[in-house]
Amino acid sequence: MTVSYVTSAALAQHTDTVTPAIPASFTAGQLAVLQVVSGHSLDPVPSTPSGWTLAGSFSGGGGTFGLNTGPRRLTFFVRQLMAGDTAPTTAIPSGSSGSMIGARIITLARTAGTGWRWAASFGQDAVSHTAFAAACSTALTFKTGDFCVLGYAWPTQTVSTTARAATASGITFNTATSHLGDAITSGNGARLTNADTSVTAGSGTQAPTVTTTLSAANTGVAGMLRVREASSDISASGQSVFPPRNLVSTTGLTGDDIVTVSLLRQAGSDLDAVRAATGIDVTGQASFLRVDAEQPFGIGVTYSAVLTDVNGNQWTITSASITSTVTSDVVSDAIRGVGAAVKIESPLEWKRDRDATTFNINGRLVVQGKPRSSRSGTITFRTETDDDGDAVNDLLDNATEGTILVRKQVSLPRLDGTYAFTDDTESPNWYDELRWFAVSAVKSDDWPDIMEAAGFTLQDIANNFSTLADIAAFFPTNLLAIAQYDFGP
């Protein structure tokens, strides 16, 4: 796995607005790094171009903003390029005396990984001398193979450099390769300089120092954009159990320094949090798994993982679409992972109460009341086998918090959902296995996020049993008993 420098485009400069070109030879999937050097009396961060991400920005160098003197700001924007991308525009406020902005885009390529990950750190050297060393303030994680973009900004247009480099305690960097050294002559002027290096040995979390030797004494700022190939990925797969539920897993988390994970399910335009999967601390964990026992049936859903790394950067990865298919409607308990195949009868009739009082005031009726209630009514469904009928009774006997999950064979938003039930009536036939159930139900809130659905992985089994004989003794009936067992604490 290797990240490499590809090429750069021309410098763009102006007093307030620039539209730097993307290298003409770029290909989709490459990472574009937009390095911006700016100066302004109010020292603003340049605007983020549409579709780009601000990786970091820092101003320093000391002194008062003026011609070839005073602070300058260094900013990195990034974007994974797509076919048809056009030149981005970034700007600082106009009308300030001496304001200036200059920018260049470089492109990077990777040979592997699922995407790009980056983190930035900046520092300054406010002492005017030739041995420039900017001690960056943010600690970055490093490992062998990390690619590092080094950016510099000086107020003097003509200063040149040699021996551009980076250091960090316990980390060995390759000899840096210099790329850019541009004089920005607009306004009060500046210098934009760029190089790259990579980590050849060592690992750890350290704040780097970016250095170089200047041709003349000066002050300025520098930064490091550490770039690596992403290792994190997400997948969703259906469990071969009834009721259907999906296993959603994220992997490669330690390689991307991920510390928290949140999982979301998207069906059409609806985006819902997967229960027990919001803001979960995964520090030091290589993977994260949740069972989604509440997904809709008959329609494609995708899962997204929002990953937060140790530097506070957030990344979103998305699974391929998955569709849970069943041959029936289902009532279930998403917490215990049990349920029954049913046929929901129609029509449905929902009642909504309103706590209201009517007053007759001089022949005029005045109603004072509270908001309308959630819907309630009778859900009628039938089962066609004794096993399914018994499963319904087991569900109603042991429903978590007296709540059941109702879902059509193909999801029906006006029906699907969780319901608290108050009573039920069972009407079996005498001449076959058909039974009708009438359940008095009230639409309820979803189960709280902290409650996990029952589910299992091979690791759960390995953690609890030593031999196949142990498993057979603990689950003497059938394999479905394993799928429905809660291996949680």
C-alpha positions as CSV (number, residue, x, y, z in Angstrom):
1,M,0.0,0.0,0.0
2,T,1.5,3.3,-1.1
3,V,0.5,6.9,-1.3
4,S,2.5,9.0,-3.8
5,Y,2.7,12.5,-5.1
6,V,1.4,12.8,-8.7
7,T,1.7,16.4,-10.0
8,S,0.6,20.0,-9.4
9,A,-1.1,22.7,-11.4
10,A,-0.3,26.4,-11.8
11,L,-0.3,29.0,-9.0
12,A,-3.3,31.2,-8.8
13,Q,-3.0,34.6,-7.0
14,H,-5.1,37.7,-6.5
15,T,-6.0,40.3,-3.8
16,D,-9.1,38.4,-2.6
17,T,-10.3,35.6,-4.9
18,V,-8.6,32.7,-6.7
19,T,-9.7,29.7,-8.8
20,P,-6.7,27.5,-9.0
21,A,-6.7,24.8,-11.7
22,I,-6.9,21.1,-11.0
23,P,-4.0,19.3,-12.7
24,A,-5.2,18.3,-16.1
25,S,-4.0,14.8,-15.9
26,F,-6.0,13.9,-12.7
27,T,-8.1,10.7,-12.5
28,A,-11.1,10.0,-10.4
29,G,-10.2,8.7,-6.9
30,Q,-7.1,10.7,-6.5
31,L,-6.8,13.1,-3.6
32,A,-6.5,16.8,-4.4
33,V,-4.7,19.0,-1.8
34,L,-5.4,22.7,-2.2
35,Q,-2.7,24.7,-0.4
36,V,-3.6,28.3,0.2
37,V,-1.5,31.2,1.6
38,S,-3.3,34.4,2.5
39,G,-2.8,37.7,4.2
40,H,-5.5,40.2,5.4
41,S,-5.8,42.9,8.0
42,L,-8.6,40.8,9.7
43,D,-6.8,37.5,9.1
44,P,-9.8,35.4,8.0
45,V,-9.8,31.7,7.1
46,P,-10.4,31.5,3.3
47,S,-13.8,30.2,2.2
48,T,-14.2,26.5,1.7
49,P,-14.7,25.7,-2.0
50,S,-17.9,23.8,-2.8
51,G,-17.4,20.1,-2.5
52,W,-14.1,20.4,-0.7
53,T,-13.2,19.9,3.0
54,L,-11.2,22.2,5.2
55,A,-8.4,20.0,6.6
56,G,-6.9,22.8,8.7
57,S,-5.8,26.5,8.9
58,F,-3.2,28.4,10.9
59,S,-1.9,32.0,11.0
60,G,1.4,33.1,12.5
61,G,4.8,34.5,12.1
62,G,4.5,37.5,14.4
63,G,4.6,41.2,13.6
64,T,2.1,43.5,11.9
65,F,0.6,42.7,8.5
66,G,2.3,44.7,5.9
67,L,4.4,44.5,2.7
68,N,6.6,41.4,3.0
69,T,6.2,41.4,6.7
70,G,3.8,40.2,9.4
71,P,1.6,37.2,9.8
72,R,0.5,35.0,6.9
73,R,-2.1,32.2,7.0
74,L,-1.6,28.7,5.7
75,T,-4.7,26.6,4.8
76,F,-5.2,23.0,3.5
77,F,-8.4,22.0,1.7
78,V,-8.8,18.4,0.4
79,R,-11.1,16.6,-2.0
80,Q,-11.3,13.0,-3.4
81,L,-11.6,13.9,-7.1
82,M,-14.4,12.7,-9.3
83,A,-14.7,12.7,-13.1
84,G,-15.7,16.1,-14.4
85,D,-14.5,18.1,-11.4
86,T,-13.8,21.7,-12.2
87,A,-11.5,24.3,-10.6
88,P,-12.5,25.4,-7.1
89,T,-12.9,28.9,-5.9
90,T,-11.7,30.2,-2.5
91,A,-11.7,33.8,-1.3
92,I,-11.0,36.2,1.5
93,P,-13.0,39.5,2.1
94,S,-12.2,42.2,-0.5
95,G,-11.4,45.8,0.2
96,S,-8.6,45.4,2.7
97,S,-5.4,47.3,1.9
98,G,-2.6,44.9,0.9
99,S,-4.7,41.7,1.1
100,M,-3.5,38.8,-0.9
101,I,-4.2,35.1,-1.6
102,G,-2.3,32.5,-3.5
103,A,-3.2,28.8,-4.1
104,R,-2.0,25.7,-5.8
105,I,-3.5,22.2,-6.1
106,I,-1.4,19.0,-6.0
107,T,-2.7,15.5,-6.5
108,L,-1.9,12.3,-4.7
109,A,-2.6,8.7,-5.7
110,R,-3.0,5.5,-3.7
111,T,-2.5,1.8,-4.6
112,A,-5.0,0.3,-2.1
113,G,-7.3,1.1,0.8
114,T,-11.0,1.9,0.9
115,G,-10.6,5.7,0.7
116,W,-8.5,8.6,2.1
117,R,-7.8,9.6,5.7
118,W,-5.9,12.7,6.7
119,A,-5.1,14.9,9.7
120,A,-3.3,18.3,9.9
121,S,-1.1,20.1,12.4
122,F,0.4,23.6,12.2
123,G,3.0,25.7,13.9
124,Q,5.0,28.9,13.5
125,D,8.5,30.2,13.9
126,A,8.3,33.8,15.0
127,V,12.0,34.3,15.4
128,S,13.6,35.8,12.3
129,H,16.5,33.5,11.3
130,T,17.5,31.1,8.6
131,A,17.1,27.9,10.6
132,F,13.3,27.8,10.3
133,A,11.5,25.3,12.6
134,A,7.8,25.3,13.2
135,A,6.8,23.2,16.2
136,C,3.2,22.1,15.4
137,S,0.7,22.1,18.2
138,T,-1.5,19.1,17.4
139,A,-0.3,15.6,18.0
140,L,-0.8,13.3,15.0
141,T,-0.7,9.5,14.9
142,F,2.0,8.0,12.8
143,K,2.8,4.6,11.4
144,T,5.2,3.3,8.7
145,G,4.0,4.3,5.2
146,D,2.2,7.5,6.2
147,F,2.5,10.2,3.5
148,C,3.1,13.7,4.7
149,V,2.5,16.9,2.8
150,L,4.6,19.8,4.1
151,G,3.3,23.3,3.5
152,Y,5.1,26.6,4.3
153,A,4.1,30.3,4.2
154,W,6.4,33.3,4.6
155,P,5.6,37.0,4.2
156,T,8.7,37.6,2.0
157,Q,8.2,36.9,-1.7
158,T,11.8,36.1,-2.6
159,V,13.0,33.8,0.2
160,S,14.2,30.3,-1.0
161,T,14.7,27.1,0.9
162,T,16.8,24.0,1.2
163,A,16.6,20.9,3.3
164,R,12.9,20.9,3.9
165,A,12.1,18.2,6.5
166,A,9.9,17.0,9.3
167,T,10.8,15.5,12.7
168,A,8.8,13.8,15.5
169,S,9.9,11.9,18.6
170,G,10.3,8.2,17.8
171,I,9.4,8.7,14.1
172,T,11.8,8.4,11.2
173,F,10.9,10.4,8.1
174,N,12.2,9.9,4.6
175,T,14.3,12.7,3.0
176,A,11.7,15.3,1.9
177,T,11.1,16.0,-1.8
178,S,10.6,19.7,-2.7
179,H,7.9,20.6,-5.1
180,L,6.8,24.3,-5.1
181,G,8.3,27.6,-4.2
182,D,6.0,30.4,-5.5
183,A,6.3,34.1,-5.1
184,I,2.9,35.7,-4.5
185,T,3.2,39.2,-5.7
186,S,-0.4,40.4,-5.2
187,G,-1.0,42.9,-2.4
188,N,1.5,42.7,0.4
189,G,2.9,39.5,-1.1
190,A,4.0,36.1,0.4
191,R,5.7,32.9,-0.4
192,L,4.0,29.5,-0.9
193,T,6.3,26.5,-0.6
194,N,5.5,22.8,-0.6
195,A,7.3,19.4,-0.1
196,D,6.4,15.9,0.9
197,T,7.9,13.1,3.0
198,S,6.9,9.8,4.4
199,V,7.3,7.7,7.6
200,T,9.9,5.0,7.1
201,A,10.0,3.7,10.7
202,G,8.4,4.2,14.1
203,S,4.8,4.6,15.3
204,G,3.1,6.7,17.9
205,T,1.2,9.9,18.6
206,Q,3.5,12.9,18.4
207,A,3.4,16.6,17.5
208,P,5.7,17.1,14.5
209,T,8.1,19.9,13.8
210,V,8.4,21.1,10.2
211,T,11.8,22.6,9.3
212,T,13.8,24.1,6.4
213,T,16.8,26.3,5.9
214,L,16.0,29.8,4.5
215,S,18.1,31.8,2.1
216,A,17.5,34.9,4.3
217,A,16.3,35.4,7.9
218,N,12.5,35.3,8.1
219,T,9.5,34.3,10.1
220,G,6.5,32.3,9.0
221,V,4.2,29.3,9.4
222,A,4.3,25.7,8.4
223,G,2.0,22.6,8.6
224,M,1.9,18.9,8.0
225,L,-1.0,17.2,6.3
226,R,-0.6,13.5,7.2
227,V,-2.3,11.3,4.6
228,R,-2.9,7.6,4.5
229,E,-5.0,5.0,2.7
230,A,-8.2,4.2,4.7
231,S,-8.6,0.8,6.2
232,S,-12.1,1.1,7.7
233,D,-15.0,-0.5,5.9
234,I,-18.6,-1.4,6.5
235,S,-20.7,-4.4,5.5
236,A,-24.2,-5.6,6.1
237,S,-25.4,-9.2,5.8
238,G,-28.6,-11.0,6.6
239,Q,-28.7,-13.6,9.4
240,S,-30.2,-16.9,8.4
241,V,-32.8,-16.8,11.2
242,F,-36.4,-15.8,11.7
243,P,-37.4,-13.1,12.1
244,P,-34.9,-11.6,9.6
245,R,-32.3,-9.3,11.0
246,N,-29.0,-7.9,9.7
247,L,-25.5,-8.0,11.0
248,V,-23.8,-4.7,10.4
249,S,-20.0,-4.6,11.0
250,T,-17.3,-2.0,10.6
251,T,-13.7,-3.2,10.3
252,G,-10.2,-1.7,10.1
253,L,-10.9,0.8,12.8
254,T,-7.5,0.8,14.5
255,G,-5.8,1.5,11.2
256,D,-7.7,4.8,10.9
257,D,-7.4,5.7,14.6
258,I,-11.2,5.5,15.1
259,V,-12.4,6.2,18.6
260,T,-16.2,6.4,18.2
261,V,-18.7,4.8,15.8
262,S,-22.4,5.6,15.1
263,L,-24.4,3.4,12.7
264,L,-27.4,4.7,10.7
265,R,-29.9,2.8,8.5
266,Q,-31.3,4.5,5.3
267,A,-34.4,3.3,3.6
268,G,-35.4,5.7,0.8
269,S,-35.3,9.2,2.3
270,D,-35.7,7.9,5.9
271,L,-32.5,7.9,8.0
272,D,-32.6,6.2,11.4
273,A,-30.1,5.3,14.1
274,V,-29.4,1.7,14.6
275,R,-30.2,0.9,18.2
276,A,-27.3,0.5,20.6
277,A,-25.0,2.0,18.0
278,T,-24.8,5.8,18.6
279,G,-21.5,7.3,19.7
280,I,-20.0,4.0,20.8
281,D,-16.5,4.2,22.2
282,V,-14.3,1.8,20.1
283,T,-10.9,3.0,21.2
284,G,-8.4,0.2,20.5
285,Q,-11.0,-2.0,18.8
286,A,-10.4,-3.3,15.3
287,S,-14.1,-3.9,14.5
288,F,-17.6,-3.0,15.7
289,L,-20.7,-5.2,15.2
290,R,-24.4,-4.6,15.8
291,V,-27.5,-6.6,15.0
292,D,-30.3,-4.6,13.4
293,A,-33.6,-6.4,14.2
294,E,-35.8,-3.5,13.1
295,Q,-35.0,-3.1,9.4
296,P,-37.9,-2.8,7.0
297,F,-38.8,-5.8,4.9
298,G,-39.0,-6.0,1.1
299,I,-37.1,-2.8,0.3
300,G,-33.4,-2.0,-0.1
301,V,-31.6,-0.4,2.8
302,T,-28.0,0.8,3.2
303,Y,-26.1,1.3,6.4
304,S,-23.7,4.2,7.1
305,A,-21.0,4.4,9.8
306,V,-20.0,7.8,11.1
307,L,-16.5,7.4,12.3
308,T,-14.6,9.9,14.5
309,D,-10.9,9.6,14.8
310,V,-8.5,10.6,17.6
311,N,-8.0,14.0,16.1
312,G,-11.8,14.7,16.0
313,N,-12.1,14.2,12.2
314,Q,-15.3,12.5,11.0
315,W,-15.6,10.1,8.2
316,T,-18.7,8.5,6.7
317,I,-18.7,5.1,5.0
318,T,-21.7,3.4,3.4
319,S,-22.5,-0.3,2.8
320,A,-24.0,-1.9,-0.3
321,S,-27.7,-2.2,-0.4
322,I,-29.3,-5.2,1.3
323,T,-32.9,-6.3,1.2
324,S,-34.6,-8.5,3.8
325,T,-37.1,-10.8,2.1
326,V,-39.8,-12.8,3.9
327,T,-42.9,-14.7,2.7
328,S,-45.1,-13.3,5.4
329,D,-45.9,-10.3,7.6
330,V,-44.1,-10.5,10.9
331,V,-44.7,-9.6,14.5
332,S,-41.6,-9.7,16.7
333,D,-39.7,-8.6,19.7
334,A,-36.6,-6.8,18.4
335,I,-34.9,-7.0,21.8
336,R,-35.2,-10.7,22.3
337,G,-35.0,-11.5,18.6
338,V,-38.1,-13.7,18.5
339,G,-41.3,-13.4,16.5
340,A,-43.8,-15.1,14.3
341,A,-44.9,-15.2,10.7
342,V,-48.4,-13.8,10.4
343,K,-50.9,-12.4,7.8
344,I,-52.1,-9.0,8.8
345,E,-55.8,-8.5,8.1
346,S,-57.4,-5.3,6.8
347,P,-58.9,-2.9,7.1
348,L,-57.0,-1.1,9.9
349,E,-58.9,1.5,12.0
350,W,-56.9,3.9,14.0
351,K,-58.3,6.0,16.8
352,R,-56.7,9.1,18.2
353,D,-58.0,10.5,21.5
354,R,-57.9,14.1,22.6
355,D,-58.3,15.1,26.3
356,A,-60.8,17.9,25.7
357,T,-63.7,19.6,27.6
358,T,-66.6,21.3,25.9
359,F,-68.2,24.4,27.5
360,N,-71.6,25.9,26.5
361,I,-71.1,29.7,26.8
362,N,-74.3,31.6,25.9
363,G,-75.2,29.0,23.3
364,R,-71.7,28.9,21.8
365,L,-69.7,25.7,22.3
366,V,-66.1,26.3,23.3
367,V,-63.6,23.4,23.3
368,Q,-60.5,23.4,25.4
369,G,-58.2,20.4,25.0
370,K,-54.7,19.0,24.8
371,P,-52.9,17.7,21.7
372,R,-54.2,14.7,19.8
373,S,-52.9,11.4,21.1
374,S,-50.9,8.8,19.2
375,R,-52.9,6.2,17.3
376,S,-54.5,3.2,18.9
377,G,-56.7,0.5,17.6
378,T,-57.0,-3.3,17.0
379,I,-54.4,-5.1,14.9
380,T,-55.9,-8.3,13.6
381,F,-53.7,-11.0,12.1
382,R,-53.8,-14.7,11.5
383,T,-51.3,-17.5,11.7
384,E,-51.5,-20.6,9.5
385,T,-49.6,-23.2,11.5
386,D,-49.6,-24.3,15.1
387,D,-45.9,-23.4,15.4
388,D,-46.6,-19.8,14.3
389,G,-49.6,-19.6,16.6
390,D,-47.6,-20.8,19.6
391,A,-44.8,-18.4,18.6
392,V,-47.3,-15.5,18.8
393,N,-48.4,-16.5,22.2
394,D,-44.7,-16.8,23.4
395,L,-44.1,-13.3,22.0
396,L,-47.1,-11.8,23.7
397,D,-46.3,-13.6,27.0
398,N,-42.8,-12.2,27.1
399,A,-42.8,-9.0,25.0
400,T,-40.1,-6.7,26.2
401,E,-41.8,-3.7,28.0
402,G,-45.1,-5.0,26.7
403,T,-44.1,-3.8,23.2
404,I,-44.2,-5.6,19.9
405,L,-42.8,-4.7,16.4
406,V,-45.2,-5.1,13.5
407,R,-43.9,-5.2,9.9
408,K,-45.5,-5.9,6.6
409,Q,-43.9,-8.3,4.1
410,V,-43.1,-5.2,2.0
411,S,-42.7,-2.3,4.4
412,L,-45.8,-0.1,4.9
413,P,-44.8,3.1,6.7
414,R,-48.4,3.8,8.0
415,L,-48.4,0.4,9.7
416,D,-44.8,-0.7,10.5
417,G,-43.6,0.3,13.9
418,T,-43.6,-0.5,17.6
419,Y,-46.8,-0.9,19.6
420,A,-47.6,-1.3,23.2
421,F,-50.5,-3.7,23.6
422,T,-53.2,-3.7,26.3
423,D,-55.0,-7.0,25.6
424,D,-55.4,-9.6,23.0
425,T,-57.9,-12.2,21.8
426,E,-57.1,-15.5,20.2
427,S,-59.7,-17.2,17.9
428,P,-58.5,-20.7,16.8
429,N,-60.3,-22.8,14.2
430,W,-61.4,-26.3,15.3
431,Y,-60.9,-28.0,11.9
432,D,-57.4,-26.7,10.9
433,E,-54.4,-24.8,12.3
434,L,-55.6,-21.3,11.4
435,R,-55.8,-18.9,14.4
436,W,-56.9,-15.2,14.4
437,F,-55.4,-12.8,16.9
438,A,-56.9,-9.4,17.7
439,V,-54.4,-7.2,19.6
440,S,-55.5,-3.9,21.2
441,A,-52.4,-1.7,20.5
442,V,-51.2,1.8,21.0
443,K,-48.4,3.3,18.9
444,S,-45.4,3.7,21.1
445,D,-42.0,5.2,20.9
446,D,-39.2,3.1,19.6
447,W,-37.1,1.1,22.1
448,P,-34.4,3.2,23.7
449,D,-31.0,3.3,22.0
450,I,-29.2,1.6,24.9
451,M,-31.2,-1.6,24.5
452,E,-29.5,-4.2,22.2
453,A,-31.2,-6.7,20.1
454,A,-30.4,-10.3,20.6
455,G,-28.0,-11.8,18.1
456,F,-24.8,-13.8,17.9
457,T,-21.5,-14.2,16.1
458,L,-19.1,-17.1,15.9
459,Q,-17.0,-15.3,18.4
460,D,-19.9,-15.3,20.9
461,I,-20.1,-19.0,20.6
462,A,-16.3,-19.4,21.0
463,N,-16.4,-17.2,24.1
464,N,-19.0,-19.4,25.8
465,F,-18.3,-23.0,24.7
466,S,-15.3,-25.1,24.3
467,T,-16.5,-28.0,22.2
468,L,-19.4,-29.0,19.8
469,A,-20.6,-31.3,22.6
470,D,-20.9,-28.3,24.9
471,I,-23.1,-26.5,22.3
472,A,-25.3,-29.5,21.7
473,A,-25.8,-30.0,25.4
474,F,-26.8,-26.4,26.0
475,F,-29.1,-26.2,22.9
476,P,-30.7,-29.6,22.7
477,T,-33.6,-28.6,20.3
478,N,-32.3,-27.1,17.1
479,L,-29.9,-24.5,15.6
480,L,-32.6,-21.8,15.7
481,A,-32.2,-21.8,19.5
482,I,-28.7,-20.6,19.1
483,A,-29.7,-17.8,16.8
484,Q,-32.4,-16.7,19.2
485,Y,-30.2,-16.9,22.3
486,D,-29.1,-13.7,23.9
487,F,-25.3,-13.9,24.4
488,G,-25.2,-10.4,26.0
489,P,-24.3,-9.7,29.7
